[in-house]
Amino acid sequence: MNETNFEKLASTVRGFTGIDKNQPSLGYRLETQLVRGYSSVDSQTGAISVPIHLSVPYVHPSFDETTGFGYGRYGNPTRLELENTLAMLEHGLKGWAFSSGMAAISALVKLFSPGDHLLVSDDLYGGTYRLFTTIYGRYGLEVTYVDTSRLSEVKKAIRRETKGVFIETPSNPMMHVTDIKAVAELIKNINGLTVVDNTFLSPYFQRPLDFGADIVIHSGTKYLGGHNDIMSGFLVIAHESLIEPIFTFTMSEGGALSPFDSWLTLRSLKTLGLRMEKQQQNALALFEFLKNHKKVEKVFYAGDPEHPGYEVSRRQTTGWGGMISFYLKDKEEAPRVINRLKLILFAESLGGTETLLTYPFLQTHGAIPEEIRNAVGVNEKLLRISAGVEDAQDLIQDLEQAFR
Ligand SMILES: Cc1ncc(COP(=O)(O)O)c(C=O)c1O
């Protein structure tokens, strides 16, 4: 076998190729794509529910032939179906599924080298802050936290070593909205990468690659999984040049999603649209309740017509999502309200069928130094709600009695 043949074999085993632009599913509309996934049915058996392939090694039919799979860390048929489905939904070229959102972000960071400088949204999930600063800071990654919803701030923070921007929009937990297209154009001019954490809206409401982003990341633990029972993460890329480096990190590090969790996530995606519509409906009902309540000082919701990012959201999203944050007038009320809740669960996640209330100051954002938390507004008055799919009146009644 000559080297070219071997390279071909290696690249198939590694799953190097992007999704097939002629796959019939790419011609369907979003809700059909969600239900049917990339392959629609299993071509070998006709199974409508994608089979769970547990095998780690894959037999090669001969010395220079391959089925396209070699070893579980490099590729797995169930996981590949999920990765292709995510790439299709995000309008990308290729996707990778990881065992958590943080594992996906950690793989992404390896695209950068010591001394490289990254701009990162100043309001973001605390675990992402910890990863960039506490972990990768030690390996020479330089990060400037900036309010990416203000283009002038992004422009000002660019340096000669700047190699990219990492955006959360809407941001967690203050719901800042960043104009993806405007920032991506700016970053393209310096040959940098625009990365968007699309966890809060999912491809159902927002597809950042359509607006010039190069990479989308997800905590699939949230809306994509949607039932508070799977941890997963995703990277979806827009350019072929990113395939080789990301594949090399993922095959070397081994943070890939298990076959069972890949199957569970495919199963969850079928109802993503239904869930997100209901979660948004509930969030809107909660928004109306909270903004008129005497104990509430301010509500942060991307769907509020008075939100500074409302017009940008209308341009780049098809919905506002199910996440709301709000300030109580009195910080002493926060523990009291939390302790009085009966239906809404005091827990640290989001995007699932159950409505959760989080205290970001001590929970999701506890890893961020207090002065930074205070500067971005993550203080002791702030509560965050992830609307679930329950009856909206039951949720409102629960808050009403908790506020009393
Ligand atoms: C916006 C956002 N990105 C990334 C993550 C990390 O994802 P995971 O918990 O799946 O590792 C989270 C977790 O809360 C998040 O909220």
The ligand as an SDF file (V2000), in Angstrom:
LIG
                    3D

 16 16  0  0  0  0  0  0  0  0999 V2000
  -23.2580   28.7790   28.7540 C   0  0  0  0  0  0  0  0  0  0  0  0
  -22.5500   27.5510   29.2370 C   0  0  0  0  0  0  0  0  0  0  0  0
  -21.5070   27.0640   28.5370 N   0  0  0  0  0  0  0  0  0  0  0  0
  -20.8290   25.9600   28.9490 C   0  0  0  0  0  0  0  0  0  0  0  0
  -21.1740   25.2960   30.1030 C   0  0  0  0  0  0  0  0  0  0  0  0
  -20.4070   24.0700   30.5340 C   0  0  0  0  0  0  0  0  0  0  0  0
  -21.1150   22.9320   30.1800 O   0  0  0  0  0  0  0  0  0  0  0  0
  -21.0810   21.5150   31.0020 P   0  0  0  0  0  0  0  0  0  0  0  0
  -21.6670   21.7770   32.3340 O   0  0  0  0  0  0  0  0  0  0  0  0
  -21.8950   20.6280   30.1140 O   0  0  0  0  0  0  0  0  0  0  0  0
  -19.6590   21.1070   31.0540 O   0  0  0  0  0  0  0  0  0  0  0  0
  -22.2470   25.7590   30.8600 C   0  0  0  0  0  0  0  0  0  0  0  0
  -22.6340   25.0670   32.1090 C   0  0  0  0  0  0  0  0  0  0  0  0
  -23.4510   25.5240   32.8610 O   0  0  0  0  0  0  0  0  0  0  0  0
  -22.9550   26.9170   30.4180 C   0  0  0  0  0  0  0  0  0  0  0  0
  -23.9840   27.4150   31.1040 O   0  0  0  0  0  0  0  0  0  0  0  0
  1  2  1  0
  2  3  1  0
  2 15  2  0
  3  4  2  0
  4  5  1  0
  5  6  1  0
  5 12  2  0
  6  7  1  0
  7  8  1  0
  8  9  2  0
  8 10  1  0
  8 11  1  0
 12 13  1  0
 12 15  1  0
 13 14  2  0
 15 16  1  0
M  END
$$$$
